[in-house]
């Protein structure tokens, strides 16, 4: 590696706190309960979460929705503030992505997230109900309850974010788009998917 000028990518040892669970909103039961095998086909279980990316212009928040069957990011959004609109936009993008495919038109699914104020808000709960989606929420402070999405954030940070210096939020948005849409969903291989990318796995199993 030294002779070829290759360096390994190492994750940084810190975690950004993006969950505000100090509220009185209703909490959905932990129906998923780390039973990720419930995602035995597309649109059976979606995982949702929020992270943040630092830039020279300040913090940029990123919300994602993952189909746990294929690990594909089916919806995501970015904004300057960590509001309910951020997660609504990510969920709406996921619905649009999945309904554009003839094989994934139904939404009798489980939506798992943390119990942050964005996911427990009345607006977000109404959005899930509108699409016939059942809510499930992690226990307080238990990252393992949403481990698959947490793992994705780790990959995003260690493989791209920690190795870039974003002068502007526009640069960060462009880099996130490139990573998710051009690399992660289409090209990144997963041992848990028989060394296929999320899109290739879905095409192989469902197509």
PASEBA-1860 file (N, C-alpha, C; in nm, 3 decimals):
! residues 207
1> XXXXXXXX> 0.082/-0.120/0.000/0.000/0.000/0.000/0.086/0.126/0.000 ~ 0.196/0.124/0.081/0.284/0.240/0.086/0.350/0.263/-0.049 ~ 0.392/0.157/-0.114/0.459/0.167/-0.242/0.365/0.222/-0.349 ~ 0.237/0.189/-0.341/0.139/0.234/-0.440/0.069/0.364/-0.400 ~ 0.104/0.417/-0.284/0.043/0.541/-0.239/-0.101/0.525/-0.198 ~ -0.135/0.410/-0.139/-0.273/0.382/-0.099/-0.285/0.397/0.052 ~ -0.392/0.465/0.096/-0.419/0.480/0.239/-0.555/0.418/0.271 ~ -0.566/0.355/0.389/-0.695/0.300/0.431/-0.784/0.412/0.482
9> XXXXXXXX> -0.916/0.391/0.470/-1.012/0.487/0.522/-1.059/0.440/0.659 ~ -1.041/0.525/0.760/-1.073/0.488/0.897/-1.181/0.581/0.950 ~ -1.282/0.523/1.013/-1.392/0.604/1.067/-1.346/0.681/1.191 ~ -1.397/0.800/1.208/-1.367/0.879/1.326/-1.450/0.828/1.444 ~ -1.397/0.846/1.565/-1.459/0.791/1.684/-1.546/0.895/1.755 ~ -1.645/0.947/1.684/-1.742/1.030/1.753/-1.876/1.019/1.682 ~ -1.982/1.053/1.755/-2.117/1.037/1.704/-2.194/1.166/1.725 ~ -2.262/1.214/1.624/-2.341/1.335/1.632/-2.479/1.303/1.687
17> XXXXXXXX> -2.525/1.380/1.783/-2.657/1.360/1.842/-2.762/1.434/1.759 ~ -2.851/1.359/1.695/-2.955/1.422/1.612/-3.094/1.386/1.659 ~ -3.107/1.316/1.771/-3.239/1.273/1.819/-3.281/1.355/1.940 ~ -3.393/1.424/1.928/-3.451/1.498/2.039/-3.575/1.422/2.085 ~ -3.560/1.342/2.191/-3.673/1.264/2.241/-3.737/1.324/2.365 ~ -3.698/1.449/2.396/-3.757/1.519/2.509/-3.886/1.589/2.464 ~ -3.993/1.512/2.455/-4.121/1.566/2.410/-4.233/1.481/2.465 ~ -4.356/1.522/2.442/-4.473/1.448/2.493/-4.555/1.386/2.381
25> XXXXXXXX> -4.496/1.377/2.261/-4.568/1.318/2.149/-4.587/1.167/2.171 ~ -4.690/1.109/2.109/-4.711/0.964/2.122/-4.593/0.885/2.064 ~ -4.560/0.775/2.128/-4.449/0.689/2.086/-4.506/0.557/2.034 ~ -4.466/0.518/1.915/-4.511/0.390/1.858/-4.434/0.276/1.925 ~ -4.494/0.157/1.934/-4.423/0.043/1.993/-4.306/-0.002/1.907 ~ -4.211/-0.069/1.967/-4.094/-0.120/1.895/-4.131/-0.253/1.828 ~ -4.215/-0.244/1.726/-4.264/-0.364/1.658/-4.152/-0.440/1.587 ~ -4.057/-0.368/1.529/-3.947/-0.433/1.460/-3.861/-0.514/1.557
33> XXXXXXXX> -3.826/-0.453/1.671/-3.755/-0.521/1.780/-3.632/-0.596/1.730 ~ -3.556/-0.533/1.642/-3.431/-0.587/1.586/-3.453/-0.715/1.504 ~ -3.576/-0.744/1.468/-3.605/-0.862/1.384/-3.599/-0.819/1.238 ~ -3.479/-0.794/1.189/-3.462/-0.742/1.054/-3.501/-0.843/0.946 ~ -3.520/-0.969/0.987/-3.566/-1.071/0.892/-3.710/-1.048/0.848 ~ -3.782/-0.959/0.916/-3.917/-0.923/0.873/-3.916/-0.863/0.733 ~ -3.802/-0.805/0.695/-3.788/-0.746/0.561/-3.750/-0.857/0.463 ~ -3.848/-0.943/0.431/-3.822/-1.056/0.341/-3.864/-1.027/0.198
41> XXXXXXXX> -3.888/-0.900/0.167/-3.921/-0.857/0.033/-3.924/-0.705/0.029 ~ -3.928/-0.645/-0.090/-3.933/-0.499/-0.100/-4.057/-0.442/-0.033 ~ -4.042/-0.328/0.030/-4.153/-0.256/0.092/-4.220/-0.332/0.204 ~ -4.143/-0.414/0.276/-4.194/-0.478/0.397/-4.155/-0.396/0.520 ~ -4.028/-0.350/0.523/-3.980/-0.267/0.634/-3.890/-0.157/0.579 ~ -3.922/-0.034/0.615/-3.836/0.080/0.585/-3.776/0.132/0.715 ~ -3.648/0.166/0.712/-3.584/0.230/0.826/-3.554/0.375/0.794 ~ -3.574/0.462/0.891/-3.554/0.606/0.869/-3.470/0.666/0.981
49> XXXXXXXX> -3.388/0.765/0.946/-3.303/0.828/1.047/-3.249/0.959/0.991 ~ -3.182/1.036/1.078/-3.125/1.166/1.044/-2.979/1.169/1.086 ~ -2.895/1.231/1.004/-2.757/1.259/1.044/-2.723/1.401/0.999 ~ -2.601/1.443/1.020/-2.564/1.578/0.978/-2.423/1.579/0.918 ~ -2.399/1.678/0.836/-2.271/1.694/0.768/-2.225/1.838/0.788 ~ -2.099/1.854/0.826/-2.045/1.988/0.850/-1.985/2.046/0.722 ~ -2.011/2.174/0.700/-1.956/2.246/0.585/-1.902/2.381/0.631 ~ -1.833/2.450/0.541/-1.783/2.582/0.572/-1.893/2.684/0.591
57> XXXXXXXX> -2.015/2.651/0.549/-2.130/2.740/0.565/-2.221/2.696/0.679 ~ -2.180/2.597/0.756/-2.261/2.549/0.867/-2.306/2.406/0.848 ~ -2.393/2.361/0.937/-2.438/2.222/0.937/-2.548/2.199/0.834 ~ -2.542/2.084/0.767/-2.644/2.042/0.673/-2.699/1.910/0.724 ~ -2.831/1.902/0.739/-2.894/1.780/0.791/-2.941/1.691/0.677 ~ -2.923/1.560/0.695/-2.959/1.461/0.594/-3.052/1.357/0.655 ~ -3.171/1.341/0.597/-3.265/1.239/0.639/-3.270/1.131/0.531 ~ -3.272/1.006/0.573/-3.275/0.896/0.477/-3.382/0.795/0.510
65> XXXXXXXX> -3.430/0.726/0.406/-3.524/0.615/0.421/-3.465/0.496/0.347 ~ -3.445/0.386/0.417/-3.385/0.266/0.358/-3.484/0.151/0.356 ~ -3.490/0.080/0.244/-3.564/-0.045/0.239/-3.472/-0.153/0.296 ~ -3.509/-0.209/0.410/-3.419/-0.302/0.478/-3.401/-0.433/0.403 ~ -3.487/-0.463/0.308/-3.473/-0.586/0.229/-3.345/-0.583/0.146 ~ -3.324/-0.472/0.077/-3.210/-0.461/-0.015/-3.103/-0.363/0.032 ~ -3.127/-0.295/0.144/-3.038/-0.190/0.194/-3.036/-0.067/0.103 ~ -3.130/-0.059/0.010/-3.133/0.054/-0.083/-3.189/0.179/-0.016
73> XXXXXXXX> -3.126/0.293/-0.040/-3.179/0.421/0.006/-3.286/0.462/-0.095 ~ -3.412/0.451/-0.055/-3.522/0.476/-0.147/-3.571/0.621/-0.142 ~ -3.530/0.694/-0.039/-3.567/0.834/-0.028/-3.472/0.907/0.064 ~ -3.442/1.033/0.032/-3.355/1.113/0.119/-3.380/1.260/0.091 ~ -3.344/1.342/0.188/-3.358/1.487/0.171/-3.253/1.556/0.258 ~ -3.222/1.682/0.222/-3.125/1.760/0.298/-3.182/1.900/0.322 ~ -3.148/1.957/0.437/-3.197/2.091/0.470/-3.104/2.155/0.572 ~ -3.119/2.286/0.586/-3.038/2.361/0.682/-3.084/2.339/0.825
81> XXXXXXXX> -3.209/2.296/0.843/-3.265/2.277/0.976/-3.320/2.136/0.990 ~ -3.322/2.086/1.114/-3.367/1.950/1.142/-3.514/1.953/1.185 ~ -3.602/1.976/1.088/-3.744/1.992/1.115/-3.824/1.872/1.066 ~ -3.955/1.874/1.095/-4.043/1.768/1.045/-4.045/1.767/0.893 ~ -4.032/1.884/0.830/-4.031/1.891/0.684/-3.917/1.809/0.626 ~ -3.803/1.806/0.694/-3.688/1.729/0.647/-3.724/1.581/0.631 ~ -3.786/1.522/0.733/-3.819/1.380/0.726/-3.941/1.355/0.638 ~ -4.033/1.450/0.633/-4.147/1.438/0.542/-4.099/1.430/0.398
89> XXXXXXXX> -4.004/1.515/0.362/-3.954/1.517/0.225/-3.884/1.386/0.190 ~ -3.810/1.329/0.285/-3.742/1.202/0.260/-3.844/1.090/0.240 ~ -3.947/1.086/0.323/-4.050/0.983/0.310/-4.127/0.999/0.180 ~ -4.163/1.122/0.146/-4.236/1.147/0.021/-4.152/1.106/-0.100 ~ -4.021/1.131/-0.094/-3.932/1.088/-0.202/-3.929/0.936/-0.213 ~ -3.931/0.868/-0.097/-3.932/0.721/-0.098/-4.060/0.668/-0.162 ~ -4.172/0.726/-0.128/-4.300/0.684/-0.187/-4.297/0.705/-0.338 ~ -4.246/0.819/-0.382/-4.239/0.848/-0.525/-4.147/0.749/-0.597
97> XXXXXXXX> -4.035/0.716/-0.533/-3.940/0.622/-0.593/-4.003/0.485/-0.609 ~ -4.071/0.438/-0.506/-4.125/0.303/-0.509/-4.251/0.292/-0.596 ~ -4.333/0.393/-0.601/-4.453/0.385/-0.685/-4.421/0.404/-0.832 ~ -4.299/0.448/-0.862/-4.260/0.461/-1.002/-4.220/0.327/-1.060 ~ -4.208/0.225/-0.974/-4.171/0.090/-1.018/-4.293/0.000/-1.010 ~ -4.322/-0.074/-1.115/-4.441/-0.159/-1.119/-4.436/-0.271/-1.017 ~ -4.313/-0.309/-0.973/-4.304/-0.421/-0.881/-4.316/-0.379/-0.736 ~ -4.322/-0.248/-0.708/-4.325/-0.201/-0.570/-4.434/-0.097/-0.552
105> XXXXXXXX> -4.555/-0.132/-0.585/-4.663/-0.035/-0.582/-4.739/-0.033/-0.450 ~ -4.732/-0.141/-0.371/-4.810/-0.150/-0.248/-4.729/-0.098/-0.129 ~ -4.799/-0.042/-0.030/-4.730/0.014/0.087/-4.789/-0.039/0.217 ~ -4.808/-0.170/0.225/-4.847/-0.235/0.349/-4.720/-0.270/0.424 ~ -4.656/-0.168/0.481/-4.522/-0.188/0.536/-4.506/-0.130/0.675 ~ -4.393/-0.165/0.737/-4.356/-0.116/0.868/-4.248/-0.010/0.853 ~ -4.267/0.104/0.916/-4.171/0.215/0.911/-4.106/0.227/1.048 ~ -3.974/0.204/1.054/-3.904/0.206/1.182/-3.811/0.328/1.190
113> XXXXXXXX> -3.816/0.396/1.303/-3.732/0.514/1.325/-3.699/0.524/1.473 ~ -3.623/0.627/1.509/-3.608/0.656/1.651/-3.732/0.731/1.697 ~ -3.732/0.774/1.822/-3.850/0.843/1.875/-3.828/0.994/1.884 ~ -3.749/1.046/1.788/-3.725/1.189/1.783/-3.852/1.267/1.752 ~ -3.848/1.395/1.784/-3.967/1.479/1.771/-4.016/1.488/1.627 ~ -3.926/1.476/1.531/-3.968/1.483/1.390/-4.056/1.364/1.353 ~ -4.016/1.244/1.396/-4.089/1.122/1.358/-4.215/1.101/1.441 ~ -4.221/1.164/1.558/-4.340/1.149/1.643/-4.440/1.262/1.624
121> XXXXXXXX> -4.406/1.360/1.541/-4.495/1.475/1.523/-4.628/1.433/1.461 ~ -4.731/1.512/1.487/-4.862/1.483/1.431/-4.861/1.480/1.279 ~ -4.788/1.571/1.218/-4.782/1.576/1.072/-4.721/1.451/1.013 ~ -4.613/1.402/1.077/-4.548/1.283/1.022/-4.634/1.159/1.043 ~ -4.697/1.148/1.160/-4.784/1.035/1.185/-4.902/1.033/1.088 ~ -4.954/1.150/1.055/-5.063/1.158/0.958/-5.016/1.116/0.819 ~ -4.893/1.151/0.785/-4.838/1.113/0.655/-4.827/0.961/0.644 ~ -4.780/0.896/0.750/-4.771/0.750/0.749/-4.910/0.688/0.736
129> XXXXXXXX> -5.005/0.740/0.811/-5.142/0.688/0.807/-5.202/0.703/0.669 ~ -5.174/0.815/0.605/-5.227/0.840/0.471/-5.186/0.731/0.373 ~ -5.066/0.677/0.391/-5.015/0.574/0.301/-5.030/0.432/0.357 ~ -5.104/0.419/0.466/-5.129/0.288/0.522/-5.006/0.223/0.582 ~ -4.915/0.304/0.636/-4.788/0.256/0.689/-4.794/0.249/0.842 ~ -4.748/0.138/0.899/-4.745/0.120/1.044/-4.613/0.171/1.099 ~ -4.618/0.245/1.208/-4.497/0.301/1.269/-4.441/0.208/1.376 ~ -4.309/0.200/1.381/-4.235/0.129/1.485/-4.122/0.221/1.528
137> XXXXXXXX> -4.089/0.223/1.658/-3.985/0.313/1.707/-3.889/0.243/1.801 ~ -3.763/0.283/1.793/-3.658/0.226/1.876/-3.678/0.263/2.023 ~ -3.614/0.184/2.109/-3.608/0.221/2.249/-3.514/0.340/2.268 ~ -3.530/0.412/2.375/-3.449/0.530/2.399/-3.301/0.494/2.409 ~ -3.220/0.562/2.328/-3.076/0.545/2.336/-3.023/0.411/2.288 ~ -3.104/0.334/2.213/-3.059/0.203/2.166/-3.038/0.207/2.016 ~ -2.915/0.231/1.974/-2.885/0.243/1.831/-2.899/0.110/1.758 ~ -2.893/-0.001/1.832/-2.902/-0.133/1.768/-3.043/-0.160/1.714
145> XXXXXXXX> -3.143/-0.090/1.766/-3.280/-0.108/1.717/-3.296/-0.060/1.573 ~ -3.205/0.028/1.529/-3.209/0.077/1.391/-3.070/0.057/1.329 ~ -3.011/-0.060/1.356/-2.872/-0.086/1.325/-2.839/-0.078/1.178 ~ -2.931/-0.119/1.091/-2.900/-0.122/0.947/-2.883/0.019/0.892 ~ -2.970/0.111/0.933/-2.958/0.249/0.887/-2.835/0.315/0.952 ~ -2.812/0.286/1.080/-2.692/0.338/1.146/-2.566/0.293/1.073 ~ -2.566/0.168/1.026/-2.452/0.116/0.951/-2.432/0.194/0.821 ~ -2.542/0.231/0.757/-2.531/0.310/0.634/-2.467/0.445/0.662
153> XXXXXXXX> -2.510/0.512/0.769/-2.449/0.641/0.803/-2.299/0.623/0.823 ~ -2.260/0.513/0.888/-2.118/0.488/0.909/-2.042/0.475/0.778 ~ -2.102/0.407/0.682/-2.038/0.392/0.550/-2.028/0.526/0.480 ~ -2.135/0.603/0.482/-2.136/0.735/0.419/-2.026/0.823/0.476 ~ -2.013/0.822/0.608/-1.914/0.908/0.673/-1.772/0.858/0.647 ~ -1.748/0.728/0.668/-1.611/0.677/0.657/-1.561/0.668/0.513 ~ -1.653/0.648/0.418/-1.611/0.632/0.280/-1.611/0.762/0.201 ~ -1.683/0.864/0.251/-1.689/0.988/0.174/-1.674/1.114/0.261
161> XXXXXXXX> -1.763/1.133/0.355/-1.769/1.261/0.427/-1.639/1.295/0.499 ~ -1.582/1.199/0.572/-1.463/1.227/0.651/-1.338/1.252/0.566 ~ -1.349/1.232/0.437/-1.235/1.250/0.349/-1.252/1.370/0.255 ~ -1.350/1.454/0.289/-1.376/1.573/0.209/-1.380/1.696/0.299 ~ -1.355/1.810/0.241/-1.373/1.938/0.310/-1.471/2.018/0.227 ~ -1.593/2.030/0.275/-1.697/2.099/0.200/-1.697/2.248/0.235 ~ -1.657/2.330/0.140/-1.657/2.474/0.163/-1.800/2.528/0.167 ~ -1.887/2.468/0.088/-2.025/2.515/0.080/-2.123/2.399/0.099
169> XXXXXXXX> -2.246/2.434/0.130/-2.350/2.333/0.143/-2.385/2.273/0.007 ~ -2.371/2.351/-0.097/-2.397/2.300/-0.233/-2.299/2.188/-0.267 ~ -2.174/2.202/-0.226/-2.075/2.097/-0.250/-2.112/1.970/-0.175 ~ -2.158/1.984/-0.052/-2.197/1.867/0.028/-2.318/1.798/-0.033 ~ -2.416/1.876/-0.079/-2.534/1.818/-0.143/-2.495/1.737/-0.267 ~ -2.408/1.793/-0.347/-2.365/1.725/-0.470/-2.291/1.596/-0.437 ~ -2.206/1.599/-0.333/-2.130/1.480/-0.294/-2.221/1.371/-0.240 ~ -2.322/1.409/-0.162/-2.417/1.312/-0.108/-2.497/1.248/-0.222
177> XXXXXXXX> -2.541/1.329/-0.317/-2.613/1.275/-0.433/-2.525/1.173/-0.506 ~ -2.401/1.209/-0.531/-2.310/1.120/-0.603/-2.290/0.989/-0.527 ~ -2.272/0.998/-0.395/-2.247/0.879/-0.315/-2.369/0.788/-0.313 ~ -2.488/0.843/-0.284/-2.607/0.760/-0.270/-2.656/0.707/-0.405 ~ -2.677/0.796/-0.499/-2.745/0.758/-0.623/-2.652/0.692/-0.725 ~ -2.527/0.734/-0.729/-2.436/0.680/-0.831/-2.348/0.566/-0.779 ~ -2.314/0.570/-0.650/-2.225/0.467/-0.596/-2.297/0.367/-0.506 ~ -2.353/0.413/-0.395/-2.406/0.320/-0.294/-2.518/0.232/-0.350
185> XXXXXXXX> -2.623/0.291/-0.405/-2.736/0.213/-0.453/-2.701/0.125/-0.573 ~ -2.612/0.172/-0.658/-2.586/0.103/-0.784/-2.462/0.015/-0.785 ~ -2.360/0.054/-0.708/-2.231/-0.014/-0.724/-2.176/-0.077/-0.597 ~ -2.211/-0.025/-0.481/-2.146/-0.074/-0.359/-2.194/-0.216/-0.326 ~ -2.100/-0.308/-0.312/-2.133/-0.447/-0.285/-2.150/-0.471/-0.135 ~ -2.244/-0.560/-0.101/-2.273/-0.593/0.038/-2.258/-0.743/0.059 ~ -2.185/-0.783/0.160/-2.172/-0.925/0.192/-2.308/-0.986/0.224 ~ -2.394/-0.908/0.293/-2.527/-0.957/0.330/-2.620/-0.973/0.211
193> XXXXXXXX> -2.582/-0.918/0.095/-2.663/-0.928/-0.027/-2.595/-1.018/-0.130 ~ -2.516/-1.114/-0.082/-2.443/-1.203/-0.172/-2.349/-1.126/-0.264 ~ -2.289/-1.021/-0.210/-2.193/-0.937/-0.280/-2.253/-0.874/-0.406 ~ -2.377/-0.828/-0.391/-2.443/-0.750/-0.494/-2.469/-0.611/-0.440 ~ -2.491/-0.515/-0.528/-2.533/-0.381/-0.486/-2.683/-0.387/-0.453 ~ -2.736/-0.288/-0.380/-2.879/-0.289/-0.352/-2.966/-0.301/-0.477 ~ -2.936/-0.224/-0.581/-3.018/-0.231/-0.702/-3.003/-0.364/-0.773 ~ -2.882/-0.419/-0.778/-2.862/-0.549/-0.841/-2.932/-0.660/-0.764
201> XXXXXXX> -2.931/-0.650/-0.631/-2.997/-0.749/-0.548/-3.147/-0.750/-0.574 ~ -3.207/-0.632/-0.580/-3.350/-0.624/-0.609/-3.382/-0.677/-0.748 ~ -3.301/-0.643/-0.844/-3.324/-0.688/-0.981/-3.312/-0.839/-0.990 ~ -3.217/-0.896/-0.916/-3.195/-1.040/-0.918/-3.306/-1.116/-0.847 ~ -3.351/-1.064/-0.731/-3.450/-1.133/-0.649/-3.593/-1.107/-0.692 ~ -3.620/-0.986/-0.743/-3.758/-0.946/-0.770/-3.787/-0.936/-0.918 ~ -3.686/-0.897/-0.997/-3.708/-0.869/-1.139/-3.745/-0.992/-1.221
END
